[in-house]
Amino acid sequence: MEEEIKKRESSQKQDSQSFDCLRAIYSDKGDSKLVQAKCYDTVEQCIAGIFKREKRKNKKKIENPEPEVLERRFLPEQMPVASNRKPFRHVLTRMEEFSTGPLGTIRTWSKEKVKVKVWTRGINEIRGFLTGFIAAFDKHWNLALVDVDECYNRPRKRKTYCSGQKVKSLLVPSDLPVQYKIGSSLIRVIRIQGNHEVCVRHVPQVLLRGEQIAMIGKAL
């Protein structure tokens, strides 16, 4: 009996000469790894199972990659040369450079949000005036205004703008007040002075060229 038991145990040991693979697989007293191993019906299923395990291991490795250490690959003398280029000066930075004179006063009004009045000129006379807040300006007196109310004069006899509305080419006092829309502006004709009509309109934003400005002051 003892000899038979020893033969069985030796047949289940992998390093013995009398190792029996079938007995090792189907025995309950064999290696714990062999007992827990999954049994396949064919060799193809066994190979497929092995490859699936390898793919799962590779996926786990890809999901948790090790952080790549970035190393400097250039010598100090090979690094880019630091440039002495000055920072770009745009309109808003140039506005801060005006501290004295008329442009300094305009900068103060722009910072303090003071409502200003700007008189505009035509060829040989004052065209009208605008009231609003200064958003930006430059040394050529070009102004960007917001929340603008404009009052201006225009000739009574002129070419009419084709806006799709019926507008008389020559208005008389009995026709007033008249209002019509051009673009996004609603223009109202409030009175007639000689050969000119006085018009008013409200514009959210206006860019006024410096050559059209006659005078600037605080709005009362």
Solvent accessible surface area in square Angstrom, and as a share of the most:
residue,aa,sasa,rsa
1,M,172,0.77
2,E,130,0.58
3,E,128,0.58
4,E,93,0.42
5,I,83,0.42
6,K,138,0.58
7,K,137,0.58
8,R,134,0.49
9,E,97,0.44
10,S,34,0.22
11,S,9,0.06
12,Q,36,0.16
13,K,115,0.49
14,Q,121,0.54
15,D,131,0.68
16,S,31,0.20
17,Q,196,0.87
18,S,67,0.43
19,F,75,0.31
20,D,59,0.30
21,C,73,0.44
22,L,114,0.57
23,R,106,0.39
24,A,2,0.02
25,I,80,0.40
26,Y,165,0.63
27,S,21,0.14
28,D,134,0.69
29,K,183,0.77
30,G,21,0.20
31,D,65,0.34
32,S,69,0.45
33,K,160,0.68
34,L,54,0.27
35,V,79,0.45
36,Q,150,0.67
37,A,57,0.44
38,K,140,0.59
39,C,99,0.59
40,Y,67,0.26
41,D,132,0.68
42,T,72,0.42
43,V,111,0.64
44,E,140,0.63
45,Q,88,0.39
46,C,49,0.29
47,I,84,0.43
48,A,48,0.37
49,G,12,0.11
50,I,82,0.42
51,F,112,0.47
52,K,119,0.51
53,R,127,0.46
54,E,85,0.38
55,K,128,0.54
56,R,153,0.56
57,K,130,0.55
58,N,78,0.40
59,K,128,0.54
60,K,137,0.58
61,K,145,0.61
62,I,130,0.66
63,E,126,0.56
64,N,119,0.61
65,P,98,0.62
66,E,155,0.69
67,P,123,0.77
68,E,144,0.64
69,V,120,0.69
70,L,160,0.79
71,E,132,0.59
72,R,163,0.60
73,R,214,0.78
74,F,126,0.53
75,L,100,0.50
76,P,99,0.63
77,E,135,0.61
78,Q,109,0.48
79,M,77,0.34
80,P,118,0.74
81,V,141,0.81
82,A,93,0.72
83,S,90,0.58
84,N,152,0.78
85,R,213,0.78
86,K,172,0.73
87,P,117,0.74
88,F,169,0.71
89,R,111,0.41
90,H,80,0.36
91,V,75,0.43
92,L,105,0.52
93,T,55,0.32
94,R,101,0.37
95,M,14,0.06
96,E,94,0.42
97,E,96,0.43
98,F,45,0.19
99,S,80,0.52
100,T,114,0.66
101,G,45,0.44
102,P,90,0.57
103,L,28,0.14
104,G,6,0.05
105,T,58,0.34
106,I,4,0.02
107,R,44,0.16
108,T,57,0.33
109,W,37,0.13
110,S,13,0.08
111,K,121,0.51
112,E,113,0.51
113,K,143,0.60
114,V,33,0.19
115,K,79,0.33
116,V,0,0.00
117,K,51,0.22
118,V,0,0.00
119,W,66,0.23
120,T,6,0.03
121,R,106,0.39
122,G,25,0.24
123,I,175,0.89
124,N,135,0.69
125,E,97,0.44
126,I,91,0.46
127,R,91,0.33
128,G,9,0.09
129,F,65,0.27
130,L,5,0.03
131,T,23,0.14
132,G,0,0.00
133,F,56,0.23
134,I,4,0.02
135,A,48,0.38
136,A,19,0.15
137,F,4,0.02
138,D,39,0.20
139,K,127,0.54
140,H,117,0.52
141,W,84,0.30
142,N,48,0.25
143,L,1,0.00
144,A,30,0.23
145,L,2,0.01
146,V,51,0.29
147,D,69,0.36
148,V,0,0.00
149,D,63,0.33
150,E,10,0.05
151,C,22,0.13
152,Y,16,0.06
153,N,53,0.27
154,R,30,0.11
155,P,73,0.46
156,R,49,0.18
157,K,168,0.71
158,R,62,0.23
159,K,193,0.82
160,T,64,0.37
161,Y,127,0.48
162,C,125,0.75
163,S,37,0.24
164,G,79,0.76
165,Q,92,0.41
166,K,211,0.89
167,V,40,0.23
168,K,118,0.50
169,S,65,0.42
170,L,81,0.40
171,L,4,0.02
172,V,64,0.37
173,P,97,0.61
174,S,99,0.64
175,D,42,0.22
176,L,37,0.19
177,P,110,0.69
178,V,33,0.19
179,Q,105,0.47
180,Y,12,0.05
181,K,107,0.45
182,I,48,0.24
183,G,63,0.61
184,S,100,0.64
185,S,10,0.06
186,L,89,0.44
187,I,8,0.04
188,R,106,0.39
189,V,0,0.00
190,I,59,0.30
191,R,111,0.41
192,I,35,0.18
193,Q,90,0.40
194,G,60,0.58
195,N,118,0.61
196,H,58,0.26
197,E,0,0.00
198,V,2,0.01
199,C,0,0.00
200,V,28,0.16
201,R,72,0.26
202,H,91,0.41
203,V,17,0.10
204,P,87,0.55
205,Q,135,0.60
206,V,30,0.18
207,L,139,0.69
208,L,20,0.10
209,R,151,0.55
210,G,14,0.14
211,E,87,0.39
212,Q,73,0.32
213,I,24,0.12
214,A,49,0.38
215,M,110,0.49
216,I,31,0.16
217,G,18,0.17
218,K,115,0.49
219,A,27,0.21
220,L,221,1.10
